[in-house]
Amino acid sequence: MELDNAQETPSREVSSLCGEISAPVLEQAFSKILHCLTGPVARRGNARDVALKDLGDLIEATECDRLFEGSGAHLREMSETLGQVAKALEQYAAPPKEEEGGGARHSEVVEKAATVGLLFLKLLERVETAKNSLVGPAWQTGLHHLAGPVYIFAVTHSLEQPWTTPRSREVAREVLTLLLQVTECGSVAGFLRGEKEDEKGRLSVILGLLKPNLNKESWKNNPAIKHVFSWTLQQVTRPWLSQHLERVLPASLLISDDYQTENKILGVHCLHHIVLNVAVLLCLLDLFPILEKTVHWKGDGARPTTHCDEVLQLILTHMEPEHRLLLRRTYARNLPAFVKRLGILTVRHLKRLERVIIGYLEVYDGPEEEARLKILETLKLLMQHTWPRISCRLVVLLKALLKLICDIARDPSLTPQSVKSALLQEATDCLILLDCCSQGRVKGLLAKIPQSCEDSKVVNCIRKVQQISEGAPYDGT
C-alpha cells in the first residue's frame, strides 16, 4: 500500500492479502490503515472512507488466530496497533464542538457512528471467536487495548443526545452488549470495577483515556466527553469508587464550575454521587488540595491555617463532649486521615487531640472496639509526626495506655479475644513509640512493674516494650 496513493490502492492490496496473511504482514496492513485514519493523508478526499472499507475487508479476511498470533514483543505490538486503530475509530465518530455545524454535522456523526459500530462488532466477534479457540492469554492482551476505546464509543452513541438517532443508538448498544459478553462481564458496573474481588476492572483505563479531554482547555472540544464521564461515574458505587476519587473529583468540579446551567447541573449530579459513595470527610481531604492550590507559604511567619485545620478543629470540638457511641465511632474512624494529611502541622491541635485521645481510651466501645482501635491508630500517627512535642506529655500518655492495657487484660465482657488482642497489640505499639519519643524513659518507668504485677497479659506487653528498647527483635511492629 503506497501511502501517497492511499485513496486508490489500499483496497487492491487488502484483497491480495486475503489468502496469505502472515502476522507481520497483517500488523503492517493495520499500521497503514491507522496512518490513513490519523495521518496527513486522512485529509485528502475520501482517504478515510477507503481506509474504513479496507479495515472491514481486512477484519473479514483475517482468521481470528492471526489477529492474536505469536507472543512477547510481537503480540504486544500487534495488540497496541489494534488499540490505536480502535482509538482512531472512536475519535473519527466523535461529535464536533457544539458551536460547529449543529444539525448538519450531527447527521454526519450518525453515519460515521453506524460505520464504526459495524467495524467494532466485527472486531469483537473476532475476539470472541479467538477466546473460544485459543489457549493462553493472547486474546486477553488484544482485548486489553481494544476495550477502552470501544467502551467510550458505545457510551457516546448509546445515550439520547443530539448527535444520536434510534438506529445509531441501537448499533452502539449492540457494541456495548457484545463488549460485555467478550469480557465476560454481567453488567457495565462489573466491567468497570471488576467482576471478581481480585479483578481491577477497567475504570482506571477508561478514566485515563478520558483525561486528555477533561481538562480546562479541552473538555468542550467533544460535547460527548462530559456525558460519558458522568454516565460512567454513576455506574461505580461504594466501596470501589473511593480508590478513584483523585481522578473523578477534579473533573466533576470542572464541569460544575461552568457558566452553562446544563453543565452546572451535570457536575452537581457527579459531585452528589461522589459524596454518596465516598466517606464524606475523606472526600473533603481530597478536595482541600484543589481548593488550596493557590495558597503557598513563603517562609515568613507562621504557616496560614487551611481548610483541613478548620475541619479538624470542628471535629475535635464535637468529639470531646460526645457520649453517643455511634457518633464517637464515626469521628474516630476519620481522625487518622486528618493527622496523616496535616503531618507535622498537627502540633497546632496537640492539646485538644491529647484530651480527646485520653477521653476516648477510657470508654468501652462495645464488642468491636472500633473507636478505641482508631484512637490508638491516631495516637501512633500523632507520635510519628509530632515526636519532638511528645516527651513533655510522657506521663499523661503513659498512664492512659497502662490503664487501657490493665482494663483490657481484666475485661470480663463478651468482647472477642481477637479484638482484645488487637487492642493490646496497638497499645503496646504506642508504648514502644512513646519510649522512642522520650529517649528510653518509658523503659525505666516500667522496669519494676513485672516484679509486682501478677497479670500475665500486662507483663507480656511491658516485656515487649523492654525487648524493643533493648534492641531485641519483635514481630509486633
C-alpha positions as CSV (number, residue, x, y, z in Angstrom):
1,M,0.0,0.0,0.0
2,E,1.6,3.3,-1.1
3,L,0.6,5.9,1.5
4,D,0.8,8.7,-1.0
5,N,-1.9,7.0,-3.1
6,A,-3.9,5.7,-0.2
7,Q,-7.2,6.8,-1.8
8,E,-6.7,4.4,-4.8
9,T,-4.6,1.4,-3.9
10,P,-5.4,0.1,-0.4
11,S,-8.4,-1.9,-1.4
12,R,-6.4,-3.8,-4.1
13,E,-3.7,-4.6,-1.5
14,V,-6.1,-5.8,1.1
15,S,-7.8,-8.1,-1.5
16,S,-4.4,-9.5,-2.4
17,L,-3.7,-10.4,1.2
18,C,-6.8,-12.4,1.9
19,G,-5.4,-15.8,1.4
20,E,-1.9,-15.3,2.6
21,I,-1.8,-13.0,5.6
22,S,1.1,-13.7,8.0
23,A,1.3,-12.0,11.3
24,P,4.0,-9.4,10.3
25,V,2.1,-8.5,7.1
26,L,-1.1,-8.2,9.0
27,E,0.4,-5.8,11.5
28,Q,1.8,-3.7,8.7
29,A,-1.6,-3.6,7.0
30,F,-3.2,-2.4,10.2
31,S,-0.5,0.2,10.7
32,K,-1.0,1.6,7.1
33,I,-4.8,1.8,7.7
34,L,-4.1,3.6,11.0
35,H,-1.9,6.1,9.1
36,C,-4.7,6.7,6.6
37,L,-7.1,7.3,9.5
38,T,-4.9,9.7,11.5
39,G,-2.0,10.9,9.4
40,P,-1.9,13.9,6.9
41,V,-3.3,11.6,4.2
42,A,-6.6,11.4,6.1
43,R,-7.4,15.0,5.0
44,R,-7.2,14.1,1.3
45,G,-10.5,13.5,-0.4
46,N,-12.1,10.2,0.6
47,A,-9.0,8.6,2.1
48,R,-10.7,7.8,5.4
49,D,-13.7,6.2,3.6
50,V,-11.3,4.0,1.7
51,A,-9.4,3.1,4.8
52,L,-12.6,2.2,6.7
53,K,-13.6,-0.1,3.8
54,D,-10.2,-1.6,3.8
55,L,-10.3,-2.2,7.6
56,G,-13.7,-4.0,7.2
57,D,-12.3,-6.2,4.4
58,L,-9.1,-6.9,6.4
59,I,-11.0,-8.0,9.5
60,E,-13.3,-10.3,7.5
61,A,-10.4,-11.7,5.6
62,T,-8.3,-12.5,8.7
63,E,-8.7,-15.6,10.7
64,C,-9.1,-14.9,14.4
65,D,-5.9,-16.7,15.4
66,R,-3.9,-14.4,13.0
67,L,-5.0,-11.4,15.0
68,F,-3.5,-12.7,18.2
69,E,-0.7,-14.9,16.8
70,G,2.7,-15.1,18.4
71,S,3.9,-14.0,21.8
72,G,6.1,-11.5,23.6
73,A,7.0,-8.3,21.8
74,H,5.2,-9.2,18.5
75,L,1.9,-9.9,20.2
76,R,2.2,-6.7,22.3
77,E,2.9,-4.6,19.2
78,M,0.0,-6.1,17.3
79,S,-2.3,-5.5,20.2
80,E,-1.1,-1.9,20.7
81,T,-1.7,-1.3,16.9
82,L,-5.2,-2.7,17.2
83,G,-5.8,-0.4,20.2
84,Q,-4.6,2.6,18.3
85,V,-6.9,1.7,15.4
86,A,-9.8,1.4,17.8
87,K,-9.0,4.8,19.4
88,A,-8.8,6.4,15.9
89,L,-12.2,4.9,15.1
90,E,-13.7,6.2,18.3
91,Q,-12.3,9.7,17.6
92,Y,-13.5,9.6,14.0
93,A,-17.1,9.1,15.1
94,A,-17.0,11.6,17.9
95,P,-19.4,14.6,17.7
96,P,-17.9,18.0,16.8
97,K,-17.8,21.1,19.0
98,E,-21.2,22.3,19.9
99,E,-20.7,25.6,18.0
100,E,-19.5,23.8,14.9
101,G,-22.2,22.8,12.4
102,G,-25.2,21.9,14.5
103,G,-27.8,19.6,12.8
104,A,-25.9,19.1,9.6
105,R,-22.8,17.9,11.4
106,H,-24.9,15.7,13.7
107,S,-26.3,13.7,10.7
108,E,-22.7,13.2,9.5
109,V,-21.8,11.9,13.0
110,V,-24.7,9.4,12.9
111,E,-23.4,8.0,9.6
112,K,-19.9,7.7,11.0
113,A,-21.2,6.0,14.2
114,A,-23.1,3.4,12.2
115,T,-20.0,2.6,10.1
116,V,-17.6,2.5,13.1
117,G,-20.2,0.5,15.1
118,L,-20.3,-2.3,12.5
119,L,-16.5,-2.4,12.4
120,F,-16.3,-2.7,16.2
121,L,-18.9,-5.5,16.0
122,K,-16.7,-7.4,13.5
123,L,-13.6,-6.9,15.7
124,L,-15.3,-8.1,18.8
125,E,-16.7,-11.1,17.0
126,R,-13.1,-12.0,16.0
127,V,-12.1,-11.6,19.7
128,E,-15.0,-13.8,20.8
129,T,-14.0,-16.5,18.3
130,A,-10.4,-16.3,19.4
131,K,-11.4,-16.6,23.0
132,N,-13.2,-19.8,22.3
133,S,-10.5,-21.3,20.2
134,L,-7.1,-20.1,21.6
135,V,-5.3,-21.4,24.6
136,G,-3.5,-18.8,26.7
137,P,-3.7,-15.0,27.2
138,A,-3.2,-13.9,23.6
139,W,-6.8,-12.7,23.1
140,Q,-6.8,-11.0,26.5
141,T,-3.8,-9.0,25.5
142,G,-5.6,-7.8,22.4
143,L,-8.8,-7.1,24.3
144,H,-7.0,-5.1,26.9
145,H,-6.1,-2.5,24.3
146,L,-9.5,-2.6,22.5
147,A,-11.9,-2.5,25.4
148,G,-11.4,1.2,26.4
149,P,-11.9,2.9,23.1
150,V,-14.8,0.5,22.2
151,Y,-16.5,1.3,25.5
152,I,-16.2,5.1,25.1
153,F,-17.6,4.8,21.5
154,A,-20.5,2.7,22.8
155,V,-21.5,5.0,25.6
156,T,-21.0,8.1,23.4
157,H,-23.6,6.9,20.9
158,S,-26.0,4.9,23.1
159,L,-27.1,7.9,25.1
160,E,-30.0,10.0,23.8
161,Q,-28.2,13.1,22.6
162,P,-28.4,15.5,19.6
163,W,-25.8,13.5,17.7
164,T,-27.6,10.2,18.0
165,T,-30.6,8.6,16.4
166,P,-32.6,5.5,17.3
167,R,-30.6,3.5,14.7
168,S,-27.2,4.7,15.9
169,R,-28.1,4.1,19.5
170,E,-29.2,0.6,18.6
171,V,-25.8,-0.2,17.0
172,A,-23.9,1.4,19.9
173,R,-25.9,-0.7,22.4
174,E,-25.2,-3.9,20.4
175,V,-21.5,-3.0,20.6
176,L,-21.7,-2.5,24.3
177,T,-23.6,-5.8,24.8
178,L,-21.0,-7.7,22.8
179,L,-18.2,-6.0,24.6
180,L,-19.6,-7.2,28.0
181,Q,-20.0,-10.7,26.5
182,V,-16.4,-10.8,25.3
183,T,-15.1,-9.5,28.6
184,E,-17.3,-12.0,30.5
185,C,-19.0,-9.2,32.5
186,G,-22.6,-9.4,33.6
187,S,-23.0,-5.6,33.7
188,V,-21.3,-2.3,32.9
189,A,-20.6,-1.9,36.7
190,G,-18.8,-5.2,36.7
191,F,-16.9,-4.2,33.6
192,L,-15.7,-1.0,35.3
193,R,-15.0,-2.3,38.8
194,G,-14.2,-5.9,38.1
195,E,-16.5,-8.9,38.4
196,K,-14.4,-10.7,41.0
197,E,-12.6,-9.4,44.1
198,D,-9.2,-9.9,42.6
199,E,-10.0,-8.1,39.4
200,K,-9.0,-4.5,39.0
201,G,-11.7,-3.6,36.5
202,R,-11.3,-1.2,33.6
203,L,-12.4,2.1,35.2
204,S,-8.7,3.3,35.5
205,V,-8.2,2.6,31.8
206,I,-11.4,4.5,30.9
207,L,-10.5,7.5,33.1
208,G,-7.0,7.5,31.6
209,L,-8.5,7.7,28.0
210,L,-10.9,10.4,29.0
211,K,-8.4,12.5,31.0
212,P,-6.8,14.4,28.0
213,N,-10.3,15.6,27.1
214,L,-11.3,16.5,30.6
215,N,-9.0,19.5,31.4
216,K,-9.9,23.2,31.4
217,E,-8.7,23.7,27.8
218,S,-10.1,20.7,26.1
219,W,-13.3,19.4,27.8
220,K,-15.7,21.3,25.4
221,N,-14.0,20.1,22.2
222,N,-16.0,17.0,22.4
223,P,-19.5,17.5,23.8
224,A,-19.9,13.8,24.5
225,I,-17.0,13.5,26.9
226,K,-18.8,15.1,29.9
227,H,-21.8,12.7,29.4
228,V,-19.5,9.6,29.0
229,F,-17.7,10.6,32.2
230,S,-20.9,11.3,34.1
231,W,-22.7,8.1,33.0
232,T,-19.6,6.0,33.7
233,L,-19.2,7.6,37.2
234,Q,-22.8,6.7,38.1
235,Q,-22.1,3.0,37.4
236,V,-19.5,2.8,40.1
237,T,-20.6,2.8,43.7
238,R,-19.0,2.2,47.1
239,P,-16.6,0.8,48.1
240,W,-15.0,0.8,44.6
241,L,-15.3,4.5,43.9
242,S,-13.1,5.6,46.8
243,Q,-9.9,4.4,45.2
244,H,-10.6,6.6,42.1
245,L,-11.5,9.8,44.0
246,E,-8.5,11.8,43.0
247,R,-9.3,11.2,39.3
248,V,-13.1,11.7,39.3
249,L,-13.3,14.7,41.7
250,P,-11.4,17.3,39.6
251,A,-13.4,16.6,36.5
252,S,-16.7,16.8,38.5
253,L,-15.6,20.1,39.9
254,L,-14.6,21.4,36.5
255,I,-18.0,20.6,35.0
256,S,-19.9,22.0,37.9
257,D,-18.0,25.3,37.7
258,D,-19.1,26.1,34.2
259,Y,-21.3,29.1,33.3
260,Q,-23.8,27.0,31.5
261,T,-26.7,25.8,33.6
262,E,-26.8,22.4,31.9
263,N,-23.1,21.8,32.8
264,K,-23.6,23.0,36.4
265,I,-26.4,20.5,36.9
266,L,-24.4,17.7,35.4
267,G,-21.4,18.5,37.6
268,V,-23.5,18.7,40.7
269,H,-25.0,15.3,39.9
270,C,-21.5,13.9,39.7
271,L,-20.5,15.5,43.0
272,H,-23.6,14.2,44.7
273,H,-22.8,10.7,43.5
274,I,-19.3,11.0,44.9
275,V,-20.5,12.3,48.2
276,L,-23.0,9.4,48.5
277,N,-20.4,6.8,47.6
278,V,-17.2,8.0,49.3
279,A,-16.7,8.7,53.0
280,V,-17.6,12.4,53.2
281,L,-14.7,13.5,55.5
282,L,-12.2,11.6,53.4
283,C,-13.7,13.1,50.3
284,L,-13.1,16.6,51.8
285,L,-9.5,15.7,52.4
286,D,-9.0,15.1,48.7
287,L,-10.9,18.3,47.9
288,F,-8.8,20.5,50.1
289,P,-5.6,20.5,48.0
290,I,-7.7,21.6,45.0
291,L,-9.3,24.4,46.9
292,E,-6.0,25.5,48.4
293,K,-3.7,25.1,45.4
294,T,-3.1,28.9,45.3
295,V,-2.1,29.1,48.9
296,H,1.7,29.0,49.3
297,W,3.8,29.5,52.4
298,K,6.6,32.0,51.7
299,G,8.6,31.1,54.9
300,D,7.9,34.4,56.7
301,G,5.9,34.0,59.9
302,A,3.5,31.2,60.8
303,R,2.0,28.9,58.1
304,P,-1.5,30.0,57.2
305,T,-4.3,27.8,58.6
306,T,-6.0,25.6,56.0
307,H,-9.5,24.2,55.4
308,C,-8.1,20.9,56.8
309,D,-7.1,22.7,60.1
310,E,-10.6,24.2,60.3
311,V,-12.4,21.0,59.8
312,L,-10.2,19.1,62.2
313,Q,-10.8,21.8,64.8
314,L,-14.5,21.4,64.3
315,I,-14.4,17.6,64.6
316,L,-12.4,17.8,67.8
317,T,-14.8,20.3,69.2
318,H,-17.7,17.9,68.6
319,M,-15.7,14.8,69.7
320,E,-14.7,16.0,73.2
321,P,-18.2,16.1,74.8
322,E,-19.8,13.4,72.6
323,H,-21.2,10.5,74.5
324,R,-23.2,8.6,71.8
325,L,-21.2,5.6,70.8
326,L,-22.3,5.6,67.1
327,L,-21.0,9.2,66.6
328,R,-17.9,8.6,68.6
329,R,-17.0,5.7,66.2
330,T,-17.8,7.9,63.2
331,Y,-15.5,10.7,64.4
332,A,-12.7,8.3,65.5
333,R,-12.8,6.4,62.2
334,N,-11.8,9.6,60.2
335,L,-9.3,11.0,62.7
336,P,-6.2,9.2,61.4
337,A,-6.7,10.5,57.9
338,F,-6.6,14.1,59.2
339,V,-3.4,13.5,61.2
340,K,-1.8,11.9,58.1
341,R,-2.8,14.9,55.9
342,L,-1.6,17.6,58.3
343,G,1.6,15.8,59.3
344,I,3.8,17.9,61.5
345,L,1.3,20.7,61.3
346,T,-0.9,18.6,63.7
347,V,1.0,20.2,66.5
348,R,-1.5,23.1,66.2
349,H,-4.1,20.7,67.6
350,L,-2.0,18.8,70.0
351,K,-3.6,19.9,73.3
352,R,-7.1,19.1,72.1
353,L,-6.1,15.9,70.5
354,E,-4.5,14.8,73.7
355,R,-7.7,15.4,75.6
356,V,-9.8,13.5,73.0
357,I,-7.4,10.6,72.9
358,I,-7.3,10.1,76.7
359,G,-11.0,10.6,77.0
360,Y,-11.8,8.0,74.3
361,L,-9.4,5.4,75.5
362,E,-11.2,5.4,78.9
363,V,-14.6,4.4,77.4
364,Y,-15.6,0.8,76.5
365,D,-16.9,0.9,72.9
366,G,-18.7,-2.4,72.5
367,P,-17.6,-5.8,71.2
368,E,-15.7,-4.5,68.2
369,E,-14.0,-1.6,70.0
370,E,-13.8,0.4,66.7
371,A,-13.5,3.8,68.4
372,R,-10.6,2.8,70.7
373,L,-8.7,1.0,67.9
374,K,-8.9,4.1,65.7
375,I,-7.9,6.3,68.5
376,L,-4.8,4.1,69.1
377,E,-4.0,4.4,65.4
378,T,-4.4,8.1,65.7
379,L,-2.0,8.3,68.7
380,K,0.6,6.3,66.8
381,L,0.4,8.6,63.8
382,L,0.5,11.6,66.1
383,M,3.7,10.4,67.8
384,Q,5.3,9.7,64.4
385,H,4.5,13.2,63.0
386,T,5.0,15.3,66.1
387,W,7.6,13.4,68.1
388,P,9.5,16.5,69.3
389,R,6.5,17.6,71.3
390,I,5.6,14.2,72.8
391,S,8.2,13.8,75.6
392,C,6.6,16.6,77.7
393,R,3.4,14.6,77.6
394,L,5.0,11.3,78.6
395,V,3.4,10.9,82.0
396,V,-0.2,11.6,80.9
397,L,0.0,9.3,77.8
398,L,1.8,6.5,79.7
399,K,-0.9,6.5,82.4
400,A,-3.7,6.4,79.8
401,L,-2.0,3.5,77.9
402,L,-1.3,1.4,81.0
403,K,-4.8,1.9,82.3
404,L,-6.1,0.7,78.9
405,I,-3.9,-2.4,79.0
406,C,-5.0,-3.2,82.5
407,D,-8.7,-2.7,81.7
408,I,-8.5,-4.9,78.6
409,A,-6.5,-7.6,80.3
410,R,-9.1,-7.9,83.1
411,D,-12.1,-7.3,80.8
412,P,-14.9,-9.8,81.7
413,S,-17.2,-8.8,78.9
414,L,-18.1,-10.7,75.8
415,T,-15.6,-8.8,73.6
416,P,-14.0,-11.4,71.2
417,Q,-10.5,-12.4,72.1
418,S,-9.2,-11.3,68.7
419,V,-10.4,-7.7,69.4
420,K,-8.8,-7.8,72.9
421,S,-5.6,-9.0,71.3
422,A,-5.7,-6.2,68.7
423,L,-6.2,-3.6,71.4
424,L,-3.3,-4.9,73.5
425,Q,-1.1,-5.0,70.4
426,E,-1.9,-1.4,69.4
427,A,-1.4,-0.2,72.9
428,T,2.0,-2.0,73.1
429,D,3.0,-0.4,69.8
430,C,2.1,3.0,71.2
431,L,4.2,2.4,74.3
432,I,7.2,1.5,72.1
433,L,6.8,4.7,70.1
434,L,6.4,6.7,73.3
435,D,9.6,5.2,74.5
436,C,11.4,6.3,71.3
437,C,10.0,9.8,71.6
438,S,11.2,10.1,75.2
439,Q,14.7,8.7,74.7
440,G,14.0,5.5,76.6
441,R,12.3,6.9,79.7
442,V,9.3,4.6,79.3
443,K,11.5,1.5,79.8
444,G,12.9,3.0,83.1
445,L,9.4,3.9,84.4
446,L,8.1,0.3,83.6
447,A,11.1,-1.5,84.9
448,K,9.6,-2.6,88.3
449,I,6.1,-3.5,87.1
450,P,6.9,-7.1,86.0
451,Q,8.1,-7.8,89.5
452,S,4.9,-6.7,91.2
453,C,2.2,-7.3,88.6
454,E,0.5,-10.7,88.6
455,D,-1.4,-10.3,85.3
456,S,0.5,-12.2,82.6
457,K,-1.1,-10.2,79.8
458,V,0.1,-6.9,81.3
459,V,3.5,-8.3,82.0
460,N,3.8,-9.6,78.4
461,C,3.0,-6.2,77.0
462,I,5.6,-4.5,79.2
463,R,8.3,-7.1,78.3
464,K,7.7,-6.5,74.6
465,V,8.4,-2.8,75.2
466,Q,11.6,-3.6,77.1
467,Q,12.8,-6.0,74.4
468,I,12.3,-3.4,71.6
469,S,14.0,-0.8,73.7
470,E,17.0,-3.1,74.2
471,G,17.3,-3.8,70.5
472,A,15.8,-7.3,70.6
473,P,13.7,-8.4,67.6
474,Y,10.0,-8.1,67.9
475,D,7.2,-9.1,65.4
476,G,4.6,-6.7,66.6
477,T,5.7,-3.5,64.8
